[in-house]
């Protein structure tokens, strides 16, 4: 019973969404940990977005002369641009910049869903083996 409760709690933590959007906010010009891939402690860079900021964004300079590329992550209010329109989430490349937008918390860092699914799978196997042996 305790194992099943732990699995249920893990599922709730992985897929829970709150009212406020939280995004990673950093700039690789000032902080090398902000670069790609993002491997830093997310909590260090996590900010609560303002109510009018509906997206998390990540912009990467694809300029050939810059190595490593510059990366900026932040909360974003508006995805509009006079040169193109956005159809949902995703990335666009224009003028040596790749800009990506997403609308779930922490989505401009690393793949949180994959980590949650891995933990969920491991905890389910643990509960299965505990129940089988007792």
N, C-alpha and C positions, 0 to 999 in steps of 0.2 A: 504494500500500500504506500509506504514512504517513497519507494522508487518511482511509482506512478505519479505521485504528487510532484516529485522533483522534475520529471519529464514534462509535466503540464506547466510547471513554473518556467522551465526553459523555453517552451514554445511561446508562452505569453511574453517573455522578455525579448525574444527574437522578433516577434511580429507586432509588438505593441507600438501604437503610434499615439502621440500626444497632439495637443492642439498647436503647439509652437514648433516650428521647423528649426532644427539645429544643424548647422553646417560647419565644416572645417574652414577656418579662416587663417590664411598665412600667405607669405610671398617668398619665393626662393631667392629673391634678391637679398632679403634681410635674413633669411633663415634657410640653410641648406637642407634641413629636415623636411621642408615643404616640397621638395622635388618629386619627380616620378622615378620609380614607384614610391608611393607614400608609405613609409614604414615606421613613422614616429608614433608616439603615444597619442591617440586621437583626443583624449581628454584635455591635453595641453592646448590644443587648437580649437576645441569645440566652442562655438558661440551660439546663443539663442538669437535667431533672426527677428527683426522687427515685423510687426503684423503685415505690413505692406510688401515685405520681401517673401515671395512665394516659391523661390527656387534656390538651389545650391548651384554654384557655378565653378567651373575650372577652366582656366585659359592657359594654354601652353604655346610658347613661341616656337614656331617651326623654322625660324630663320637658320640657315645653314651655318652661319658664322658663330653661333652661340652653342657651346657645349660645356656643361649640360644645358638643356633648354630651360628658359625661365618659366616658372609655374606660379600661377596665382589662383587661390581658392577663396571663395567668399559667398556670403548671402547675396542674392540678386533680386531686385525688384521687378525689372522689366527685361524681357528677352528680345525686344523689338530692335530692328536695325533697318535702316533705309534701303539696304541692298538685298535683303532676303527676309523671309518669314520662317518661323519655327513651327514645325508640326509635331507637337508633343515633346517628349524628352529626346535627347540625342546630342550629337556633335556636328559641327559644321567647320569647315576649313576655309579661311579667306584671308588674303593679305598676310601670309606667313604666320597666321594665328589659328590654332584649333581651339574652339570654344565649345564646352559641353555644359548642358543644363539638365538637372534632375529635380524631382519634387518630393523626395523623401529624406528624412533626417540622416545625416552622415554619408549621403550618397556621393559626395564629391571627394571621398577619401579612398577607401578600398572596398572590396566586395563583402559587406557585412552578411549578406544572405548566405554566401557560401560557408562562412565560418559558423553561422547558426545551424545550418543543415548538418555540418560535420559534427558539431557538439551534440545536436539532437540524435544523430545516428549512433554516436558513441555511447550516449547515456541510455538509449533504448537497448543497445546490446548489453550494457552493464546490468540493467534491470532484468533482462531476459535470463542472463546467466545466474544472477542472484536467486531468482525465482526457481530456476531449474535445479539448483543445488540445495535448496532449502524447502 
